[in-house]
Amino acid sequence: MESAGTPRLSGRRGQAARNDERILVAAREVFIADAEAPISAVAARAGVGISALYRRYPSKEELLRQLARDGLRRYVDEAEAAVADEGDAWTAFTSFMRRIIDADVHSLTVHLAGTFTPTDDMWPDVRRAAELNGHLVERTKARGGLRPDVEVEDLTLIFEQLAAIRIGVFGDERRTRELRQRYLALFLDGLRSPTAEMPGPPPREDELGRRWTPRKLP
């Protein structure tokens, strides 16, 4: 999306940038609805020729990888903003959770994990996200009332459970967002009030990472 201070591209470069934005928006919608959809479905939804799509993304795997990159970068941006918030720790934490749910980055994890091979350029953002998550959780435990038996990995599965809520194939976005925020409120109550010991340990890092092992796609 172009900002007020960003010069508007013209000619072929401008058309290419607009096509790329349409392709990524369409790809996200198509593959969240069906990770096994052909790349031609993305071109059709974006309203671009298949040759224009292949010039930018030479394979379905590279297109999936770019969607994951974008989602990861959005997550890091939101986590950095939360860590930089020096106000009330619980408010910073819950605001972060709500923003992540509205950004819907975990729909990509739910639907795309295992559909592509992560590349080396993605790991710095993965490590940065883990660092920020750890800082945010520990600060909220110390100053915001987050229950002491919550671990960073618990948040991952909470986000994914909420991302699984979707009304319709391509979705009624307003209603989907409303329902996700409703159930997030229930999770937040549980995260703050240790009324009982939680059964079993949180997910291990290797258990979460195993989902990214590529599986065969058509």
Secondary structure, DSSP 4 states (H G I P E B T S, - for coil): ---TTSPPP-HHHHHHHHHHHHHHHHHHHHHHH-TT--HHHHHHHHT--HHHHHHH-SSHHHHHHHHHHHHHHHHHHHHHHHHH--S-HHHHHHHHHHHHHHHTTHHHHHHHTTSS---GGGHHHHHHHHHHHHHHHHHHHHHT---TT--HHHHHHHHHHHHT--STTTT-HHHHHHHHHHHHHHHHHHHH---SPPSSPPPPHHHHHGGGS-----
